[in-house]
């Protein structure tokens, strides 16, 4: 089962904080410099909007809370493209 997809502008609501909607986009594009490495929030573009899975949001937060010694390669994985079959399945999951 897939985790819930959260519109990137609504991350603050999901976390229970009052965040500006642009904050999620800034985390996706510029990321946050932490312990000498840049950590970006992975997001998927669906149509004209970006969505973040609960798993990706948790991985992003975990990477920010990690020390220098911990490996966080999975946190920096950001898919560049998605196949048409995968895109169709994702859209079907969203009911589009």
Secondary structure, DSSP 8 states (H G I E B T S, - for coil): ----EEEGGGHHHHHTS---HHHHHHHHHT-EEETTEEE----EEETTEEEEEHHHHHHHHHHHH--TTS--GGGG-------HHHHHHHHHHHT-
